[in-house]
Amino acid sequence: MATEGIVGLYVETRSYQATAELWKALGYENVFETDHGSGQWRHPNGGPYVFIAEHLDGELETHPILWVSDATAFEPSPELDYAKPFTPEHWGVVEATILDPDRRPVSLQAPLPEGASHDG
């Protein structure tokens, strides 16, 4: 089973407000914001969403988010380097992180399996 392609882009920033203003100026509209400096932005013409997350310390990360329709049926290639296996997340999906050949993260997200709960 393969992924269904890129559905989003995860972008860390030092200033959520400034980065949100940039994406707004590029035509993106706010879908939702959290109460801790993050939010999802979508373009009205479609395409992948942008999830902006304020990250004040350390290196900033930007990575693609790919959708997997069923994590339990996902049969990864043995060449994939997993940094994190599929794990329930607080935003209602299971997420795995793989690393590309240059050690950059790639997020794989899938629906929570029936009956599963997330971490809070």
PyMOL commands that set and color helices and strands:
alter all, ss='L'
color gray80, all
select helices_A, chain A and resi 16-25+71-73
alter helices_A, ss='H'
color red, helices_A
select strands_A, chain A and resi 6-13+29-33+38-42+49-54+62-67+81-88+93-99+105-111
alter strands_A, ss='S'
color yellow, strands_A
deselect
rebuild
show_as cartoon
